[in-house]
Amino acid sequence: MKQTIILGNIITMDEKRPFAKAALVKDGVFAYIGSAEEAKKLAGADAQVLDYGENFIYPGFMESHCHGSFAGERAIGQANLMEGGLTTDYARYRNIIKAFIEKNPQRDFYVAAGWVENEEYVTKAYLDEICSDKPLFMQTGGGHSMLLNSKAMEWAGVDADYAKKWGYDLVHVDKEGEPDGYICEGPLFEIVPKLPITVRDIKDYLLAWQEMALSRGFTAVGDAGAEVIHRVAPQAYSELQQEGKLKLRTYAWMYVTDNADAKTEIARIAAPRRSSTV
């Protein structure tokens, strides 16, 4: 059994005992938090000692509003535009996407993630030049806007009528009133969930997000609207938990529609949970 004694000014987040001087960890689990003397008595002679002196030791950080599968998609990406750090260099973005497409010609569609917009305005032609025969979606880092090539627009049904329905602030059009490939907000959240992404894909995204979060000191997160972007995310979470792979304490909140009938909303939210236990 691996044992570690942690010494320092420990903030426990316990109202009755807010501070402690030592903690004993056995096989990755806190077995005792209190005085240094007692921790040493409970530990074995071969216990590792980490002495942080008068420095403060905090519990894991909490991320109160995240989108786990969306973040993981950006972390590993089909074509991750954040390789080497964020940039607004559009030529570099296109080269990254082009290289990915050349290495993965078997794919039926492509999703690029991490695009950071600058003052330059680009349209579907920016993507058509490197991919004209398959749908290509380039999502922004923030996730609220996206650029589609012509094939992606055809696949998603983004035409003049679609733009008129949503409004030209959300579906940009050219001088002739035809969509130019740029969409944001409502249309994006309607289109992205329709992409043929599998539960296996989402599990990979969630594991990538988990690794990234844990490496930065986060031990608990709130996934706000877990099913809004990827409908099968609740099932992916459930399977990862059953497989013992979900190590990040996750509160997966479901999206609730404003002014909706309560029974209808409860049935809608419960449906993914039922399907994930089949």
Accessible surface in RSA format (square Angstrom, percent):
REM  Atomic radii and reference values for relative SASA: ProtOr
REM  Chains: A
REM  Algorithm: Lee & Richards
REM  Probe-radius: 1.40
REM  Slices: 20
REM RES _ NUM      All-atoms   Total-Side   Main-Chain    Non-polar    All polar
REM                ABS   REL    ABS   REL    ABS   REL    ABS   REL    ABS   REL
RES MET A   1   157.27  81.4  85.22  56.4  72.05 171.5  87.82  74.7  69.45  92.0
RES LYS A   2   147.52  72.0 136.39  83.7  11.12  26.5  86.47  77.8  61.04  65.0
RES GLN A   3    26.52  14.8  20.39  14.9   6.13  14.6   0.99   2.1  25.53  19.4
RES THR A   4    15.22  10.8  15.21  15.4   0.01   0.0   7.24   9.7   7.97  12.1
RES ILE A   5     6.88   3.9   6.88   5.1   0.00   0.0   6.88   5.0   0.00   0.0
RES ILE A   6    28.50  16.2  28.50  21.2   0.00   0.0  28.50  20.5   0.00   0.0
RES LEU A   7    21.54  12.0  21.54  15.4   0.00   0.0  21.54  15.1   0.00   0.0
RES GLY A   8     4.52   5.6   0.00   N/A   4.52   5.6   1.96   5.4   2.56   5.7
RES ASN A   9    23.33  16.1  22.30  21.6   1.03   2.5   5.46  13.1  17.87  17.3
RES ILE A  10    14.03   8.0  14.03  10.5   0.00   0.0  14.03  10.1   0.00   0.0
RES ILE A  11    36.52  20.8  34.88  26.0   1.65   4.0  34.88  25.1   1.65   4.5
RES THR A  12    32.45  23.1   9.17   9.3  23.28  55.5  12.92  17.4  19.53  29.5
RES MET A  13   147.95  76.6 111.62  73.9  36.33  86.5 105.40  89.6  42.55  56.4
RES ASP A  14    59.37  41.6  52.22  52.0   7.15  16.9  21.56  50.7  37.81  37.7
RES GLU A  15   172.65  99.1 140.83 106.5  31.82  75.8  62.21 120.3 110.44  90.2
RES LYS A  16   189.12  92.3 157.47  96.6  31.65  75.4 106.64  96.0  82.48  87.9
RES ARG A  17   146.96  61.7 143.44  73.1   3.52   8.4  63.44  86.7  83.52  50.6
RES PRO A  18    59.79  43.6  59.79  54.5   0.00   0.0  59.79  49.4   0.00   0.0
RES PHE A  19   133.03  66.6 114.41  70.9  18.62  48.4 114.49  69.4  18.55  53.1
RES ALA A  20    13.81  12.7   3.41   5.3  10.40  23.7  12.35  17.4   1.46   3.9
RES LYS A  21   105.13  51.3 102.35  62.8   2.77   6.6  85.24  76.7  19.89  21.2
RES ALA A  22     0.00   0.0   0.00   0.0   0.00   0.0   0.00   0.0   0.00   0.0
RES ALA A  23     0.91   0.8   0.91   1.4   0.00   0.0   0.91   1.3   0.00   0.0
RES LEU A  24     0.85   0.5   0.85   0.6   0.00   0.0   0.85   0.6   0.00   0.0
RES VAL A  25    23.31  15.3  22.62  20.5   0.69   1.7  22.62  19.7   0.69   1.9
RES LYS A  26    61.64  30.1  58.29  35.8   3.36   8.0  16.18  14.6  45.47  48.4
RES ASP A  27    87.19  61.1  60.50  60.2  26.69  63.1  35.08  82.6  52.11  52.0
RES GLY A  28    69.36  85.5   0.00   N/A  69.36  85.5  32.94  90.4  36.43  81.6
RES VAL A  29   102.75  67.6  99.86  90.4   2.90   7.0 102.75  89.3   0.00   0.0
RES PHE A  30   123.87  62.0 101.49  62.9  22.38  58.2 101.49  61.5  22.38  64.1
RES ALA A  31    57.78  53.1  18.91  29.2  38.87  88.4  27.49  38.7  30.29  80.2
RES TYR A  32    51.81  24.2  44.29  25.2   7.52  19.6  40.33  30.3  11.47  14.1
RES ILE A  33    55.47  31.6  48.40  36.1   7.08  17.1  48.40  34.9   7.08  19.2
RES GLY A  34    15.13  18.7   0.00   N/A  15.13  18.7  14.75  40.5   0.39   0.9
RES SER A  35    47.90  40.5  41.06  54.8   6.83  15.7  37.11  79.0  10.78  15.1
RES ALA A  36    21.87  20.1  20.99  32.4   0.87   2.0  20.99  29.6   0.87   2.3
RES GLU A  37   118.87  68.2 114.12  86.3   4.75  11.3  62.83 121.5  56.05  45.8
RES GLU A  38    62.49  35.9  61.91  46.8   0.58   1.4  15.98  30.9  46.50  38.0
RES ALA A  39     0.00   0.0   0.00   0.0   0.00   0.0   0.00   0.0   0.00   0.0
RES LYS A  40   114.89  56.0 100.18  61.5  14.71  35.0  51.62  46.5  63.27  67.4
RES LYS A  41   160.56  78.3 125.27  76.9  35.30  84.0  82.15  73.9  78.41  83.5
RES LEU A  42    84.68  47.2  67.47  48.3  17.21  43.3  70.57  49.6  14.12  38.0
RES ALA A  43    14.12  13.0   0.53   0.8  13.60  30.9   0.83   1.2  13.29  35.2
RES GLY A  44    31.69  39.1   0.00   N/A  31.69  39.1  24.54  67.4   7.15  16.0
RES ALA A  45   121.22 111.5  69.02 106.5  52.20 118.7  82.53 116.2  38.69 102.5
RES ASP A  46   123.43  86.5  89.53  89.1  33.90  80.2  50.45 118.7  72.98  72.8
RES ALA A  47    15.61  14.4   1.49   2.3  14.11  32.1   2.11   3.0  13.50  35.8
RES GLN A  48    90.14  50.4  81.01  59.2   9.13  21.7  38.31  81.5  51.83  39.3
RES VAL A  49    78.22  51.5  52.47  47.5  25.75  62.0  52.47  45.6  25.75  69.8
RES LEU A  50    60.54  33.7  57.70  41.3   2.83   7.1  60.54  42.5   0.00   0.0
RES ASP A  51   100.23  70.2  66.84  66.5  33.38  78.9  23.00  54.1  77.22  77.0
RES TYR A  52   100.40  46.9  93.90  53.4   6.49  16.9  70.00  52.6  30.40  37.5
RES GLY A  53    41.92  51.7   0.00   N/A  41.92  51.7  34.54  94.8   7.38  16.5
RES GLU A  54   132.40  76.0 118.91  90.0  13.49  32.1  67.38 130.3  65.02  53.1
RES ASN A  55    99.47  68.6  95.33  92.1   4.14  10.0  18.31  44.1  81.17  78.5
RES PHE A  56   115.67  57.9  93.72  58.0  21.95  57.1  93.72  56.8  21.95  62.8
RES ILE A  57    39.91  22.7  36.28  27.0   3.62   8.7  39.76  28.6   0.15   0.4
RES TYR A  58   139.58  65.2 115.31  65.6  24.27  63.1  78.91  59.3  60.67  74.8
RES PRO A  59    57.84  42.2  38.85  35.4  18.98  69.0  52.03  43.0   5.80  36.1
RES GLY A  60    31.64  39.0   0.00   N/A  31.64  39.0   8.84  24.3  22.80  51.1
RES PHE A  61   117.71  58.9 114.23  70.8   3.47   9.0 117.71  71.4   0.00   0.0
RES MET A  62   132.49  68.6 105.31  69.7  27.19  64.7  64.78  55.1  67.72  89.7
RES GLU A  63    49.45  28.4  46.70  35.3   2.75   6.6   3.43   6.6  46.02  37.6
RES SER A  64    82.58  69.8  73.70  98.4   8.87  20.4  45.83  97.6  36.75  51.5
RES HIS A  65   114.34  62.5 100.37  69.8  13.96  35.7  68.66  70.8  45.68  53.2
RES CYS A  66    12.35   9.3   7.16   8.0   5.19  12.2  12.30  31.2   0.05   0.1
RES HIS A  67    73.58  40.2  68.89  47.9   4.68  12.0  52.39  54.0  21.18  24.6
RES GLY A  68     0.23   0.3   0.00   N/A   0.23   0.3   0.00   0.0   0.23   0.5
RES SER A  69     5.63   4.8   5.47   7.3   0.16   0.4   0.27   0.6   5.36   7.5
RES PHE A  70    14.94   7.5  14.94   9.3   0.00   0.0  14.94   9.1   0.00   0.0
RES ALA A  71    24.86  22.9  17.86  27.6   7.00  15.9  23.34  32.9   1.52   4.0
RES GLY A  72     0.00   0.0   0.00   N/A   0.00   0.0   0.00   0.0   0.00   0.0
RES GLU A  73     1.25   0.7   1.25   0.9   0.00   0.0   0.73   1.4   0.52   0.4
RES ARG A  74    15.84   6.6  15.79   8.1   0.04   0.1  15.54  21.2   0.29   0.2
RES ALA A  75    37.78  34.7   9.83  15.2  27.96  63.6  18.19  25.6  19.59  51.9
RES ILE A  76    84.33  48.0  62.35  46.4  21.98  53.0  67.07  48.3  17.25  46.8
RES GLY A  77    14.11  17.4   0.00   N/A  14.11  17.4   0.80   2.2  13.32  29.8
RES GLN A  78    18.77  10.5  15.20  11.1   3.58   8.5   9.28  19.8   9.49   7.2
RES ALA A  79     3.20   2.9   1.09   1.7   2.11   4.8   3.20   4.5   0.00   0.0
RES ASN A  80    22.10  15.2  19.88  19.2   2.22   5.3   3.59   8.6  18.51  17.9
RES LEU A  81     0.54   0.3   0.00   0.0   0.54   1.4   0.00   0.0   0.54   1.5
RES MET A  82    56.35  29.2  46.56  30.8   9.79  23.3  30.04  25.5  26.31  34.9
RES GLU A  83    94.20  54.1  86.78  65.7   7.42  17.7  37.49  72.5  56.71  46.3
RES GLY A  84    88.04 108.6   0.00   N/A  88.04 108.6  40.74 111.8  47.30 105.9
RES GLY A  85    39.01  48.1   0.00   N/A  39.01  48.1  33.50  91.9   5.51  12.3
RES LEU A  86   124.27  69.2  92.33  66.1  31.93  80.3  93.03  65.3  31.24  84.1
RES THR A  87    33.77  24.0  24.27  24.6   9.50  22.6  20.04  26.9  13.73  20.8
RES THR A  88    58.69  41.7  53.57  54.3   5.12  12.2  23.59  31.7  35.10  53.1
RES ASP A  89    69.79  48.9  60.44  60.2   9.35  22.1  22.42  52.8  47.36  47.2
RES TYR A  90    11.91   5.6   8.14   4.6   3.77   9.8   7.00   5.3   4.91   6.1
RES ALA A  91    61.60  56.6  55.61  85.8   6.00  13.6  58.25  82.0   3.35   8.9
RES ARG A  92    78.72  33.1  75.48  38.5   3.24   7.7  39.31  53.7  39.41  23.9
RES TYR A  93     0.39   0.2   0.39   0.2   0.00   0.0   0.00   0.0   0.39   0.5
RES ARG A  94    62.52  26.3  62.52  31.9   0.00   0.0   3.96   5.4  58.56  35.5
RES ASN A  95    95.70  66.0  90.61  87.6   5.09  12.3  24.04  57.9  71.66  69.3
RES ILE A  96    27.28  15.5  21.30  15.9   5.99  14.4  25.71  18.5   1.58   4.3
RES ILE A  97     0.56   0.3   0.56   0.4   0.00   0.0   0.56   0.4   0.00   0.0
RES LYS A  98    97.47  47.6  97.33  59.7   0.14   0.3  40.53  36.5  56.94  60.7
RES ALA A  99    41.30  38.0  38.94  60.1   2.37   5.4  40.82  57.5   0.48   1.3
RES PHE A 100    41.79  20.9  38.87  24.1   2.92   7.6  41.29  25.0   0.50   1.4
RES ILE A 101    25.70  14.6  25.52  19.0   0.18   0.4  25.52  18.4   0.18   0.5
RES GLU A 102   115.66  66.4  89.03  67.4  26.63  63.4  45.62  88.2  70.05  57.2
RES LYS A 103   167.13  81.5 136.73  83.9  30.39  72.4  88.49  79.6  78.64  83.8
RES ASN A 104    28.72  19.8  28.72  27.8   0.00   0.0   0.00   0.0  28.72  27.8
RES PRO A 105    87.76  64.0  76.87  70.1  10.89  39.6  79.42  65.6   8.33  51.8
RES GLN A 106   126.81  70.9  96.94  70.8  29.87  71.1  72.94 155.3  53.87  40.9
RES ARG A 107    82.76  34.7  77.58  39.5   5.18  12.3  14.88  20.3  67.88  41.1
RES ASP A 108   118.61  83.1 106.19 105.7  12.42  29.4  30.84  72.6  87.77  87.5
RES PHE A 109    27.50  13.8  26.97  16.7   0.53   1.4  26.97  16.4   0.53   1.5
RES TYR A 110     2.53   1.2   2.53   1.4   0.00   0.0   1.67   1.3   0.86   1.1
RES VAL A 111     0.45   0.3   0.45   0.4   0.00   0.0   0.45   0.4   0.00   0.0
RES ALA A 112     0.03   0.0   0.03   0.0   0.00   0.0   0.03   0.0   0.00   0.0
RES ALA A 113     0.38   0.3   0.38   0.6   0.00   0.0   0.38   0.5   0.00   0.0
RES GLY A 114     0.42   0.5   0.00   N/A   0.42   0.5   0.00   0.0   0.42   0.9
RES TRP A 115     4.63   1.9   3.65   1.8   0.97   2.3   3.50   1.9   1.13   1.8
RES VAL A 116    48.49  31.9  45.52  41.2   2.97   7.2  48.49  42.1   0.00   0.0
RES GLU A 117    76.92  44.2  55.43  41.9  21.48  51.1  18.90  36.6  58.01  47.4
RES ASN A 118    46.10  31.8  20.65  20.0  25.45  61.3  18.30  44.0  27.80  26.9
RES GLU A 119   170.32  97.8 129.45  97.9  40.88  97.3  77.31 149.5  93.01  75.9
RES GLU A 120    93.38  53.6  81.29  61.5  12.09  28.8  37.46  72.5  55.92  45.7
RES TYR A 121   115.45  53.9  88.13  50.1  27.32  71.1  89.57  67.3  25.88  31.9
RES VAL A 122    13.27   8.7   7.75   7.0   5.52  13.3  11.41   9.9   1.86   5.0
RES THR A 123    44.04  31.3  41.77  42.3   2.27   5.4  26.35  35.4  17.69  26.7
RES LYS A 124    62.52  30.5  62.52  38.4   0.00   0.0  30.38  27.3  32.14  34.2
RES ALA A 125    51.32  47.2  50.35  77.7   0.97   2.2  51.32  72.3   0.00   0.0
RES TYR A 126    18.59   8.7  13.19   7.5   5.41  14.1  17.10  12.8   1.49   1.8
RES LEU A 127     0.00   0.0   0.00   0.0   0.00   0.0   0.00   0.0   0.00   0.0
RES ASP A 128    35.05  24.6  28.47  28.3   6.58  15.6  17.94  42.2  17.11  17.1
RES GLU A 129   128.92  74.0  89.24  67.5  39.67  94.5  43.23  83.6  85.69  70.0
RES ILE A 130    33.67  19.2  10.11   7.5  23.57  56.8  16.39  11.8  17.28  46.9
RES CYS A 131     5.46   4.1   1.04   1.2   4.43  10.4   4.02  10.2   1.45   1.6
RES SER A 132    76.93  65.0  61.51  82.1  15.42  35.5  29.19  62.2  47.74  66.9
RES ASP A 133   102.88  72.1  82.82  82.4  20.06  47.4  39.07  92.0  63.81  63.6
RES LYS A 134    48.69  23.8  48.53  29.8   0.15   0.4  38.81  34.9   9.88  10.5
RES PRO A 135    21.94  16.0  21.94  20.0   0.00   0.0  21.94  18.1   0.00   0.0
RES LEU A 136     0.27   0.1   0.27   0.2   0.00   0.0   0.27   0.2   0.00   0.0
RES PHE A 137     0.93   0.5   0.93   0.6   0.00   0.0   0.93   0.6   0.00   0.0
RES MET A 138     0.13   0.1   0.13   0.1   0.00   0.0   0.13   0.1   0.00   0.0
RES GLN A 139     0.11   0.1   0.11   0.1   0.00   0.0   0.07   0.2   0.03   0.0
RES THR A 140     9.16   6.5   9.16   9.3   0.00   0.0   7.46  10.0   1.70   2.6
RES GLY A 141    30.24  37.3   0.00   N/A  30.24  37.3  12.95  35.5  17.29  38.7
RES GLY A 142    63.63  78.5   0.00   N/A  63.63  78.5  38.85 106.6  24.78  55.5
RES GLY A 143     0.64   0.8   0.00   N/A   0.64   0.8   0.44   1.2   0.21   0.5
RES HIS A 144    94.41  51.6  93.77  65.2   0.64   1.6  64.81  66.8  29.60  34.4
RES SER A 145     8.90   7.5   8.87  11.8   0.03   0.1   3.95   8.4   4.95   6.9
RES MET A 146     0.00   0.0   0.00   0.0   0.00   0.0   0.00   0.0   0.00   0.0
RES LEU A 147     0.00   0.0   0.00   0.0   0.00   0.0   0.00   0.0   0.00   0.0
RES LEU A 148     0.38   0.2   0.38   0.3   0.00   0.0   0.38   0.3   0.00   0.0
RES ASN A 149     0.00   0.0   0.00   0.0   0.00   0.0   0.00   0.0   0.00   0.0
RES SER A 150    47.55  40.2  41.88  55.9   5.66  13.0  35.37  75.3  12.18  17.1
RES LYS A 151    76.86  37.5  75.07  46.1   1.80   4.3  30.80  27.7  46.06  49.1
RES ALA A 152     0.00   0.0   0.00   0.0   0.00   0.0   0.00   0.0   0.00   0.0
RES MET A 153    13.95   7.2  13.53   9.0   0.42   1.0  13.35  11.3   0.60   0.8
RES GLU A 154   127.36  73.1 100.65  76.1  26.71  63.6  49.16  95.1  78.20  63.8
RES TRP A 155   112.18  45.0  78.58  38.0  33.60  78.9  59.70  31.8  52.47  85.1
RES ALA A 156    22.34  20.5   0.43   0.7  21.90  49.8   6.68   9.4  15.65  41.5
RES GLY A 157    38.51  47.5   0.00   N/A  38.51  47.5  31.82  87.3   6.69  15.0
RES VAL A 158     7.84   5.2   0.46   0.4   7.38  17.8   0.60   0.5   7.24  19.6
RES ASP A 159    72.30  50.6  70.19  69.9   2.11   5.0  32.40  76.3  39.90  39.8
RES ALA A 160    39.20  36.0  35.36  54.6   3.84   8.7  35.57  50.1   3.63   9.6
RES ASP A 161   109.65  76.8 103.74 103.3   5.92  14.0  29.84  70.2  79.81  79.6
RES TYR A 162    21.43  10.0  16.86   9.6   4.57  11.9  20.96  15.7   0.47   0.6
RES ALA A 163     0.00   0.0   0.00   0.0   0.00   0.0   0.00   0.0   0.00   0.0
RES LYS A 164   156.25  76.2 138.97  85.3  17.28  41.1  83.08  74.8  73.17  77.9
RES LYS A 165   135.85  66.3  98.85  60.7  37.00  88.1  80.31  72.3  55.54  59.2
RES TRP A 166    76.94  30.9  59.27  28.7  17.67  41.5  61.45  32.8  15.49  25.1
RES GLY A 167    26.64  32.9   0.00   N/A  26.64  32.9  26.54  72.8   0.10   0.2
RES TYR A 168   118.31  55.2 105.72  60.2  12.59  32.8  80.23  60.3  38.07  46.9
RES ASP A 169   123.18  86.3 112.11 111.6  11.07  26.2  30.96  72.9  92.22  92.0
RES LEU A 170    46.28  25.8  46.28  33.1   0.00   0.0  46.28  32.5   0.00   0.0
RES VAL A 171     0.29   0.2   0.29   0.3   0.00   0.0   0.29   0.3   0.00   0.0
RES HIS A 172    50.91  27.8  49.70  34.5   1.21   3.1  34.41  35.5  16.50  19.2
RES VAL A 173    40.91  26.9  18.38  16.6  22.53  54.3  18.38  16.0  22.53  61.1
RES ASP A 174    59.79  41.9  43.99  43.8  15.80  37.4  33.23  78.2  26.55  26.5
RES LYS A 175   206.94 101.0 164.89 101.2  42.04 100.1 116.89 105.2  90.04  95.9
RES GLU A 176   140.13  80.5 107.09  81.0  33.04  78.7  62.77 121.4  77.36  63.2
RES GLY A 177    25.50  31.4   0.00   N/A  25.50  31.4  21.36  58.6   4.14   9.3
RES GLU A 178    82.12  47.1  82.12  62.1   0.00   0.0  31.03  60.0  51.09  41.7
RES PRO A 179     2.92   2.1   2.61   2.4   0.31   1.1   2.61   2.2   0.31   1.9
RES ASP A 180    12.30   8.6  11.51  11.5   0.80   1.9   6.37  15.0   5.93   5.9
RES GLY A 181     1.20   1.5   0.00   N/A   1.20   1.5   0.57   1.6   0.63   1.4
RES TYR A 182    24.73  11.5  24.49  13.9   0.24   0.6   7.82   5.9  16.92  20.9
RES ILE A 183     0.89   0.5   0.89   0.7   0.00   0.0   0.89   0.6   0.00   0.0
RES CYS A 184    19.61  14.8  19.61  21.9   0.00   0.0   5.23  13.2  14.39  15.5
RES GLU A 185    72.72  41.8  72.72  55.0   0.00   0.0  31.83  61.6  40.89  33.4
RES GLY A 186    21.78  26.9   0.00   N/A  21.78  26.9  17.11  47.0   4.67  10.5
RES PRO A 187     0.00   0.0   0.00   0.0   0.00   0.0   0.00   0.0   0.00   0.0
RES LEU A 188     0.14   0.1   0.14   0.1   0.00   0.0   0.14   0.1   0.00   0.0
RES PHE A 189    53.25  26.6  47.74  29.6   5.52  14.4  48.14  29.2   5.11  14.6
RES GLU A 190    54.45  31.3  44.80  33.9   9.66  23.0  22.16  42.9  32.30  26.4
RES ILE A 191     2.69   1.5   2.69   2.0   0.00   0.0   2.69   1.9   0.00   0.0
RES VAL A 192     1.18   0.8   0.16   0.1   1.02   2.5   0.16   0.1   1.02   2.8
RES PRO A 193    24.99  18.2   4.18   3.8  20.81  75.6   5.69   4.7  19.30 120.0
RES LYS A 194   130.51  63.7 108.31  66.5  22.20  52.9  75.72  68.2  54.79  58.4
RES LEU A 195     9.33   5.2   0.58   0.4   8.76  22.0   0.58   0.4   8.76  23.6
RES PRO A 196    80.69  58.8  55.96  51.0  24.72  89.9  70.29  58.0  10.39  64.6
RES ILE A 197    23.71  13.5   5.43   4.0  18.28  44.1   5.76   4.2  17.95  48.7
RES THR A 198    76.34  54.3  69.82  70.8   6.52  15.5  73.03  98.1   3.32   5.0
RES VAL A 199    32.56  21.4  29.76  26.9   2.80   6.8  29.76  25.9   2.80   7.6
RES ARG A 200   110.21  46.3 106.79  54.4   3.43   8.2  74.53 101.9  35.69  21.6
RES ASP A 201    48.90  34.3  47.83  47.6   1.07   2.5   3.63   8.6  45.27  45.1
RES ILE A 202     0.28   0.2   0.28   0.2   0.00   0.0   0.28   0.2   0.00   0.0
RES LYS A 203    12.79   6.2  12.79   7.8   0.00   0.0   1.29   1.2  11.49  12.2
RES ASP A 204    58.30  40.8  53.85  53.6   4.45  10.5  13.31  31.3  44.99  44.9
RES TYR A 205    12.75   6.0  12.75   7.3   0.00   0.0   8.31   6.2   4.45   5.5
RES LEU A 206     3.26   1.8   1.86   1.3   1.39   3.5   1.86   1.3   1.39   3.7
RES LEU A 207    50.23  28.0  45.96  32.9   4.27  10.7  46.35  32.6   3.88  10.4
RES ALA A 208    15.75  14.5   6.88  10.6   8.87  20.2  12.29  17.3   3.46   9.2
RES TRP A 209    26.81  10.8  26.81  13.0   0.00   0.0  26.31  14.0   0.49   0.8
RES GLN A 210    15.34   8.6  15.34  11.2   0.00   0.0   2.56   5.4  12.78   9.7
RES GLU A 211   127.15  73.0 121.18  91.7   5.97  14.2  44.61  86.3  82.54  67.4
RES MET A 212    56.19  29.1  51.37  34.0   4.82  11.5  28.75  24.4  27.44  36.4
RES ALA A 213     1.45   1.3   0.00   0.0   1.45   3.3   1.45   2.0   0.00   0.0
RES LEU A 214    67.84  37.8  51.11  36.6  16.73  42.1  51.34  36.1  16.50  44.4
RES SER A 215    84.69  71.6  40.17  53.6  44.52 102.5  48.73 103.8  35.95  50.4
RES ARG A 216   149.97  63.0 128.60  65.6  21.37  50.9  54.00  73.8  95.96  58.2
RES GLY A 217    31.15  38.4   0.00   N/A  31.15  38.4  28.32  77.7   2.82   6.3
RES PHE A 218    53.60  26.8  53.55  33.2   0.05   0.1  53.55  32.5   0.05   0.1
RES THR A 219    66.78  47.5  62.83  63.7   3.96   9.4  51.46  69.1  15.32  23.2
RES ALA A 220     6.78   6.2   6.78  10.5   0.00   0.0   6.78   9.6   0.00   0.0
RES VAL A 221     0.95   0.6   0.00   0.0   0.95   2.3   0.95   0.8   0.00   0.0
RES GLY A 222     2.89   3.6   0.00   N/A   2.89   3.6   1.07   2.9   1.83   4.1
RES ASP A 223     3.80   2.7   3.80   3.8   0.00   0.0   0.00   0.0   3.80   3.8
RES ALA A 224    17.06  15.7  13.09  20.2   3.98   9.0  14.38  20.3   2.68   7.1
RES GLY A 225    11.62  14.3   0.00   N/A  11.62  14.3   4.16  11.4   7.46  16.7
RES ALA A 226     4.80   4.4   0.00   0.0   4.80  10.9   0.82   1.2   3.98  10.5
RES GLU A 227    10.42   6.0  10.42   7.9   0.00   0.0   8.27  16.0   2.15   1.8
RES VAL A 228    38.50  25.3  36.49  33.0   2.01   4.8  38.24  33.2   0.26   0.7
RES ILE A 229     9.11   5.2   8.99   6.7   0.11   0.3   8.99   6.5   0.11   0.3
RES HIS A 230     7.09   3.9   4.14   2.9   2.95   7.5   7.00   7.2   0.09   0.1
RES ARG A 231   126.93  53.3 117.25  59.8   9.68  23.0  53.79  73.5  73.13  44.3
RES VAL A 232    50.00  32.9  47.52  43.0   2.47   6.0  50.00  43.4   0.00   0.0
RES ALA A 233     0.47   0.4   0.47   0.7   0.00   0.0   0.47   0.7   0.00   0.0
RES PRO A 234    13.49   9.8   7.18   6.5   6.31  22.9   8.80   7.3   4.68  29.1
RES GLN A 235    43.28  24.2  43.21  31.6   0.07   0.2   2.12   4.5  41.16  31.2
RES ALA A 236     0.00   0.0   0.00   0.0   0.00   0.0   0.00   0.0   0.00   0.0
RES TYR A 237    16.66   7.8  16.24   9.2   0.42   1.1  16.04  12.1   0.62   0.8
RES SER A 238    25.00  21.1  20.34  27.1   4.66  10.7  15.60  33.2   9.40  13.2
RES GLU A 239    43.24  24.8  42.57  32.2   0.66   1.6  14.31  27.7  28.93  23.6
RES LEU A 240     0.26   0.1   0.26   0.2   0.00   0.0   0.26   0.2   0.00   0.0
RES GLN A 241   125.84  70.4 112.99  82.6  12.85  30.6  24.26  51.6 101.58  77.0
RES GLN A 242   126.21  70.6  86.05  62.9  40.17  95.6  46.76  99.5  79.45  60.3
RES GLU A 243    81.84  47.0  49.18  37.2  32.67  77.8  39.94  77.3  41.90  34.2
RES GLY A 244    49.42  60.9   0.00   N/A  49.42  60.9  35.11  96.4  14.30  32.0
RES LYS A 245    88.63  43.2  85.80  52.6   2.83   6.7  52.36  47.1  36.27  38.6
RES LEU A 246    45.86  25.5  20.24  14.5  25.62  64.4  20.24  14.2  25.62  68.9
RES LYS A 247   149.91  73.1 117.97  72.4  31.94  76.1  90.74  81.7  59.17  63.0
RES LEU A 248     3.94   2.2   1.96   1.4   1.98   5.0   2.26   1.6   1.68   4.5
RES ARG A 249   163.90  68.8 153.28  78.1  10.62  25.3  40.48  55.3 123.41  74.8
RES THR A 250    32.11  22.8   3.33   3.4  28.78  68.6   1.74   2.3  30.37  45.9
RES TYR A 251   107.48  50.2 103.01  58.6   4.48  11.7  77.49  58.2  29.99  37.0
RES ALA A 252    34.67  31.9  18.95  29.2  15.72  35.8  18.95  26.7  15.72  41.6
RES TRP A 253   120.78  48.5 117.03  56.6   3.75   8.8 106.35  56.7  14.43  23.4
RES MET A 254    26.82  13.9   9.74   6.4  17.07  40.7   6.43   5.5  20.39  27.0
RES TYR A 255   121.33  56.6 116.98  66.6   4.35  11.3  80.41  60.4  40.92  50.4
RES VAL A 256    86.23  56.7  72.03  65.2  14.20  34.2  72.03  62.6  14.20  38.5
RES THR A 257    62.60  44.5  59.15  60.0   3.45   8.2  45.43  61.0  17.17  26.0
RES ASP A 258   119.81  83.9 104.38 103.9  15.43  36.5  29.60  69.7  90.21  90.0
RES ASN A 259   161.54 111.4 110.05 106.4  51.48 124.0  41.18  99.1 120.36 116.3
RES ALA A 260    42.01  38.6  11.68  18.0  30.33  69.0  19.63  27.6  22.38  59.3
RES ASP A 261    88.02  61.7  71.04  70.7  16.99  40.2  36.31  85.5  51.71  51.6
RES ALA A 262    69.21  63.6  59.24  91.4   9.97  22.7  65.24  91.9   3.97  10.5
RES LYS A 263   171.68  83.8 164.85 101.1   6.83  16.3 109.09  98.2  62.59  66.7
RES THR A 264    84.15  59.9  77.13  78.2   7.02  16.7  60.88  81.8  23.27  35.2
RES GLU A 265    13.83   7.9  13.83  10.5   0.00   0.0   7.47  14.4   6.36   5.2
RES ILE A 266   116.84  66.5 114.96  85.6   1.88   4.5 116.35  83.8   0.49   1.3
RES ALA A 267    54.01  49.7  48.04  74.1   5.97  13.6  52.00  73.2   2.01   5.3
RES ARG A 268    88.62  37.2  76.93  39.2  11.69  27.8  70.16  95.9  18.45  11.2
RES ILE A 269    31.99  18.2  31.92  23.8   0.06   0.2  31.99  23.0   0.00   0.0
RES ALA A 270    30.30  27.9  28.27  43.6   2.03   4.6  30.12  42.4   0.18   0.5
RES ALA A 271    42.18  38.8  38.67  59.7   3.51   8.0  39.20  55.2   2.98   7.9
RES PRO A 272    26.51  19.3  22.52  20.5   3.99  14.5  26.51  21.9   0.00   0.0
RES ARG A 273   142.72  59.9 140.39  71.6   2.33   5.5  47.80  65.3  94.92  57.5
RES ARG A 274   143.21  60.1 138.40  70.6   4.81  11.4  73.42 100.3  69.79  42.3
RES SER A 275    61.08  51.6  48.16  64.3  12.92  29.8  43.88  93.4  17.20  24.1
RES SER A 276    12.45  10.5   3.33   4.4   9.12  21.0   0.35   0.8  12.10  16.9
RES THR A 277   102.32  72.8  69.34  70.3  32.99  78.6  57.45  77.2  44.88  67.8
RES VAL A 278   164.57 108.3 102.21  92.5  62.36 150.3 129.71 112.7  34.86  94.6
END  Absolute sums over single chains surface
CHAIN  1 A    15544.4      12424.3       3120.1       8919.9       6624.4
END  Absolute sums over all chains
TOTAL         15544.4      12424.3       3120.1       8919.9       6624.4
